[in-house]
Amino acid sequence: MKYRWLYFLISGTVILVGIYSLLRWGLTIGVEFKGGTLVEYQLSQDIGTDKINSVVKENGVEVTSIQKTGSGSYLLKLGQVTPAERDSIKSGIKKLGVTATELQYQTIGPTVGPELVKKTLYALLIAASGILIWVAMQFKSLKFGVSAVLAMLHDSLVTVGIYSIFSHFFGAEVDLLFVTALLTILSFSVHDTIIVYDRIRESRRNYSDDIYDLANNATSQTMTRSLNNTFVVVFMMVALILLGGSTIKWFVATLLVGTISGAYSSPFVAVSILVTWDEIEKRLKKRR
């Protein structure tokens, strides 16, 4: 805990870089949120994304992205496509000398996007409120609940900020899988935090009321367990990124960033906030 201001500085730097990325480049929004068409073709031979892109643009359709999947098919994320344009695109690809089999075709109206955003924000608010109330009740102190939620907010900001960088440099899109990953990260973050908090509570019963010493001991005692758990998850996610295919790559990458951030924030952010809060509270009481 002697170095907690260094931890705050590290977290603040990462968050500020993420905020800069969000303000400068923003996020690439997927068709689920802004509306559009998702088409997947299996071609008889590899012709490259540039030729497919040319065919689509010749038909006056907006192209968000064209990706080759791990199975060899091509996933096209487009603007709104009419039935006539759909047939014209397929015919244009066939004129390139390949056989095109349509594996999937989805059209999402632009009215769906705002509703999904609203539900996502509601889900985040409900999750944060529930965690705040539950942790505060279990540890009989609002400080524990608020500190856990602030650490959770830290992980959300870090993940969204880094995803903005992925979005700008690698074309990662915000879709329903990203929302799923973000909500999953919240539970992982709080899980590790509660382990450290529980050790602080147990030690307080047996040893001391000095939160500074208790936090140091609790962090040291739980660090090995937290690192082991984190490394197991990280190894699995790296394997999925390398071998899982393009359809889940950014979902797993989001989970990976959130997992690392959660493993860091539990001992170094959540506990540091708790100790700092307790020290400020004691100083204010002395002044009174």
C-alpha positions as a printed NumPy array, in Angstrom:
array([[  0.   ,   0.   ,   0.   ],
       [  3.012,   2.281,   0.286],
       [  3.046,   2.509,  -3.52 ],
       [ -0.692,   2.94 ,  -4.054],
       [ -0.262,   6.397,  -5.603],
       [  1.925,   4.748,  -8.249],
       [ -0.913,   2.31 ,  -8.974],
       [ -3.346,   5.216,  -9.298],
       [ -0.897,   6.915, -11.688],
       [ -0.605,   3.79 , -13.862],
       [ -4.379,   3.344, -13.979],
       [ -4.948,   7.03 , -14.674],
       [ -2.43 ,   6.985, -17.54 ],
       [ -4.042,   3.958, -19.205],
       [ -7.531,   5.426, -18.791],
       [ -6.448,   8.816, -20.184],
       [ -4.874,   7.131, -23.231],
       [ -8.154,   5.271, -23.759],
       [-10.222,   8.441, -23.394],
       [ -7.941,  10.215, -25.886],
       [ -8.46 ,   7.334, -28.327],
       [-12.23 ,   7.5  , -27.842],
       [-12.34 ,  11.262, -28.398],
       [ -9.919,  11.173, -31.342],
       [-11.027,   8.04 , -33.198],
       [-14.142,   6.782, -31.424],
       [-15.426,   3.23 , -31.887],
       [-16.371,   1.379, -35.051],
       [-20.033,   0.511, -34.553],
       [-21.255,  -2.842, -35.871],
       [-24.415,  -3.453, -37.867],
       [-26.27 ,  -4.599, -34.728],
       [-26.199,  -1.02 , -33.411],
       [-26.365,   1.185, -36.502],
       [-28.397,  -1.07 , -38.75 ],
       [-27.267,  -2.79 , -41.936],
       [-26.861,  -6.162, -43.588],
       [-24.666,  -9.121, -42.724],
       [-23.916, -11.547, -45.583],
       [-21.586, -14.548, -45.637],
       [-20.473, -16.255, -48.848],
       [-18.589, -19.496, -49.351],
       [-16.63 , -19.205, -52.605],
       [-15.248, -22.026, -54.708],
       [-11.825, -20.343, -54.723],
       [-10.027, -17.502, -52.968],
       [-10.366, -14.235, -54.903],
       [ -9.401, -11.776, -52.153],
       [-11.444,  -9.109, -50.407],
       [-10.564,  -6.299, -52.845],
       [-12.488,  -7.833, -55.758],
       [-15.544,  -8.481, -53.575],
       [-15.34 ,  -4.912, -52.29 ],
       [-15.334,  -3.598, -55.877],
       [-18.416,  -5.663, -56.786],
       [-20.36 ,  -4.389, -53.781],
       [-19.433,  -0.748, -54.408],
       [-20.4  ,  -1.051, -58.079],
       [-23.93 ,  -1.747, -56.847],
       [-23.932,   1.416, -54.736],
       [-23.939,  -0.407, -51.376],
       [-21.979,   0.952, -48.382],
       [-19.213,  -1.403, -47.21 ],
       [-18.415,  -1.472, -43.469],
       [-15.991,  -4.39 , -43.612],
       [-15.191,  -7.583, -45.53 ],
       [-13.41 , -10.336, -43.62 ],
       [-12.199, -13.786, -44.513],
       [-13.181, -16.223, -41.767],
       [-11.186, -19.164, -40.458],
       [-13.314, -21.586, -42.513],
       [-12.464, -19.751, -45.75 ],
       [-15.788, -17.965, -46.222],
       [-16.186, -14.2  , -46.631],
       [-18.2  , -12.178, -44.118],
       [-19.573,  -8.921, -45.521],
       [-20.909,  -6.171, -43.255],
       [-22.799,  -3.725, -45.419],
       [-25.293,  -0.886, -45.28 ],
       [-28.961,  -1.495, -45.991],
       [-29.321,  -3.884, -48.966],
       [-32.477,  -4.255, -51.042],
       [-33.476,  -7.67 , -52.492],
       [-32.464,  -6.459, -55.974],
       [-29.028,  -5.348, -54.729],
       [-28.61 ,  -8.674, -52.93 ],
       [-29.131, -10.611, -56.17 ],
       [-26.948,  -8.176, -58.111],
       [-24.027,  -8.57 , -55.672],
       [-24.22 , -12.351, -55.826],
       [-24.343, -12.248, -59.639],
       [-21.383,  -9.858, -59.735],
       [-19.284, -12.232, -57.602],
       [-20.177, -15.143, -59.901],
       [-18.99 , -13.101, -62.894],
       [-15.516, -13.19 , -61.33 ],
       [-15.415, -16.879, -62.247],
       [-16.27 , -18.434, -58.88 ],
       [-19.267, -20.212, -57.396],
       [-20.82 , -18.263, -54.511],
       [-22.919, -20.032, -51.867],
       [-24.772, -17.752, -49.459],
       [-24.293, -19.14 , -45.928],
       [-26.176, -16.441, -44.03 ],
       [-28.068, -13.226, -44.666],
       [-29.26 , -10.888, -41.91 ],
       [-30.788,  -7.439, -42.132],
       [-31.016,  -5.265, -39.02 ],
       [-33.081,  -2.102, -39.106],
       [-31.596,   1.16 , -37.833],
       [-34.287,   1.359, -35.128],
       [-32.818,  -1.696, -33.371],
       [-29.521,   0.045, -32.563],
       [-30.754,   2.685, -30.054],
       [-32.823,   0.046, -28.26 ],
       [-29.764,  -2.201, -27.861],
       [-27.677,   0.717, -26.562],
       [-30.388,   1.569, -24.034],
       [-30.63 ,  -2.027, -22.813],
       [-26.832,  -2.259, -22.543],
       [-26.685,   0.847, -20.347],
       [-29.54 ,  -0.487, -18.197],
       [-27.692,  -3.803, -17.801],
       [-24.505,  -2.033, -16.697],
       [-26.437,   0.132, -14.233],
       [-28.304,  -2.84 , -12.753],
       [-25.064,  -4.848, -12.436],
       [-23.203,  -1.977, -10.737],
       [-26.088,  -1.241,  -8.35 ],
       [-26.526,  -4.884,  -7.421],
       [-22.798,  -5.354,  -6.764],
       [-22.628,  -2.152,  -4.702],
       [-25.547,  -3.176,  -2.479],
       [-24.483,  -6.813,  -2.096],
       [-20.826,  -6.101,  -1.256],
       [-21.799,  -3.312,   1.161],
       [-24.232,  -5.671,   2.924],
       [-21.799,  -8.578,   3.117],
       [-18.928,  -6.491,   4.488],
       [-21.19 ,  -4.203,   6.538],
       [-19.59 ,  -1.076,   5.11 ],
       [-20.438,   1.185,   2.19 ],
       [-16.704,   1.761,   1.671],
       [-16.219,  -1.813,   0.493],
       [-19.139,  -1.626,  -1.929],
       [-18.175,   1.738,  -3.449],
       [-14.498,   0.73 ,  -3.759],
       [-15.466,  -2.493,  -5.566],
       [-17.743,  -0.612,  -7.992],
       [-15.047,   2.024,  -8.682],
       [-12.572,  -0.765,  -9.475],
       [-15.197,  -2.297, -11.75 ],
       [-15.654,   1.088, -13.462],
       [-11.856,   1.246, -13.849],
       [-11.887,  -2.084, -15.702],
       [-14.742,  -0.932, -17.946],
       [-12.929,   2.29 , -18.881],
       [ -9.661,   0.453, -19.535],
       [-11.395,  -2.14 , -21.711],
       [-13.442,   0.357, -23.733],
       [-10.431,   2.634, -24.196],
       [ -8.147,  -0.15 , -25.407],
       [-10.927,  -1.492, -27.639],
       [-11.091,   1.946, -29.241],
       [ -7.408,   1.527, -30.146],
       [ -8.16 ,  -1.956, -31.548],
       [-11.049,  -0.421, -33.462],
       [ -8.91 ,   2.288, -35.064],
       [ -5.827,   0.229, -35.943],
       [ -7.292,  -3.256, -36.521],
       [-10.939,  -2.646, -37.465],
       [-12.556,  -4.199, -34.37 ],
       [-16.284,  -3.445, -34.223],
       [-18.634,  -2.876, -31.308],
       [-21.261,  -5.603, -31.52 ],
       [-23.332,  -7.782, -29.199],
       [-20.311,  -9.979, -28.446],
       [-18.447,  -6.901, -27.194],
       [-21.351,  -6.073, -24.874],
       [-21.383,  -9.673, -23.625],
       [-17.639,  -9.533, -22.96 ],
       [-17.963,  -6.216, -21.12 ],
       [-20.636,  -7.584, -18.763],
       [-18.586, -10.749, -18.183],
       [-15.546,  -8.651, -17.268],
       [-17.517,  -6.909, -14.508],
       [-18.213, -10.178, -12.715],
       [-14.606, -11.356, -13.062],
       [-13.294,  -8.078, -11.658],
       [-15.56 ,  -8.162,  -8.604],
       [-14.837, -11.856,  -7.997],
       [-11.13 , -11.19 ,  -7.394],
       [-11.874,  -8.065,  -5.346],
       [-14.184,  -9.953,  -2.992],
       [-11.47 , -12.563,  -2.34 ],
       [ -9.087,  -9.846,  -1.117],
       [-11.851,  -8.084,   0.857],
       [-12.836, -11.341,   2.51 ],
       [ -9.259, -11.899,   3.666],
       [ -9.205,  -8.361,   5.115],
       [-12.42 ,  -9.078,   7.011],
       [-11.127, -12.379,   8.397],
       [ -7.831, -10.812,   9.49 ],
       [ -9.622,  -7.913,  11.183],
       [-11.467, -10.339,  13.459],
       [ -8.26 , -12.001,  14.596],
       [ -5.487,  -9.438,  14.461],
       [ -5.967,  -5.701,  14.024],
       [ -8.214,  -2.841,  12.944],
       [ -5.473,  -1.041,  11.048],
       [ -6.731,  -1.243,   7.459],
       [ -3.274,  -0.374,   6.06 ],
       [ -1.582,  -3.453,   7.571],
       [ -4.605,  -5.642,   6.915],
       [ -4.628,  -4.647,   3.232],
       [ -0.923,  -5.382,   2.85 ],
       [ -1.294,  -8.827,   4.434],
       [ -4.463,  -9.685,   2.496],
       [ -2.923,  -8.666,  -0.818],
       [  0.232, -10.698,  -0.154],
       [ -1.747, -13.767,   0.92 ],
       [ -4.075, -13.758,  -2.101],
       [ -1.61 , -12.646,  -4.784],
       [ -0.349, -16.119,  -5.711],
       [ -3.876, -17.485,  -6.028],
       [ -4.999, -14.523,  -8.152],
       [ -1.985, -14.79 , -10.466],
       [ -2.475, -18.542, -10.93 ],
       [ -6.157, -18.084, -11.785],
       [ -5.39 , -15.223, -14.154],
       [ -2.611, -17.048, -16.016],
       [ -4.847, -20.088, -16.576],
       [ -7.536, -17.864, -18.123],
       [ -4.987, -15.841, -20.146],
       [ -3.419, -18.982, -21.658],
       [ -6.841, -20.249, -22.716],
       [ -7.827, -16.911, -24.265],
       [ -4.555, -16.539, -26.165],
       [ -5.153, -20.008, -27.63 ],
       [ -8.671, -18.967, -28.682],
       [ -7.394, -15.767, -30.308],
       [ -4.809, -17.73 , -32.289],
       [ -6.997, -20.705, -33.214],
       [-10.63 , -19.704, -32.647],
       [-11.275, -17.898, -35.927],
       [-12.184, -14.337, -36.824],
       [-15.794, -14.468, -35.641],
       [-14.838, -14.634, -31.941],
       [-11.384, -13.02 , -32.1  ],
       [-12.403,  -9.582, -30.819],
       [-14.799, -11.046, -28.273],
       [-11.924, -13.056, -26.761],
       [ -9.516, -10.103, -27.074],
       [-11.962,  -7.971, -25.067],
       [-12.177, -10.651, -22.395],
       [ -8.378, -10.894, -22.327],
       [ -7.95 ,  -7.137, -21.753],
       [-10.659,  -7.17 , -19.075],
       [ -9.165, -10.217, -17.345],
       [ -5.72 ,  -8.617, -17.09 ],
       [ -7.239,  -5.313, -15.967],
       [ -9.404,  -7.103, -13.385],
       [ -6.451,  -9.047, -11.992],
       [ -4.587,  -5.748, -11.61 ],
       [ -7.455,  -3.65 , -10.243],
       [ -8.529,  -6.018,  -7.492],
       [ -5.408,  -5.703,  -5.308],
       [ -3.977,  -2.447,  -6.648],
       [ -7.061,  -0.295,  -7.298],
       [ -9.972,  -1.603,  -5.201],
       [ -7.859,  -2.155,  -2.083],
       [ -5.914,   1.088,  -2.606],
       [ -9.174,   3.052,  -2.816],
       [-10.387,   1.361,   0.366],
       [ -7.183,   2.209,   2.272],
       [ -7.102,   5.79 ,   0.985],
       [-10.755,   6.312,   1.895],
       [-10.155,   4.948,   5.399],
       [ -7.142,   7.22 ,   5.944],
       [ -9.023,  10.315,   4.742],
       [-11.937,   9.41 ,   7.01 ],
       [ -9.607,   9.086,  10.031],
       [ -7.984,  12.454,   9.297],
       [-11.355,  14.159,   9.089],
       [-12.393,  12.641,  12.433],
       [ -9.205,  13.885,  14.09 ],
       [ -9.835,  17.44 ,  12.849],
       [-13.299,  17.383,  14.374]])
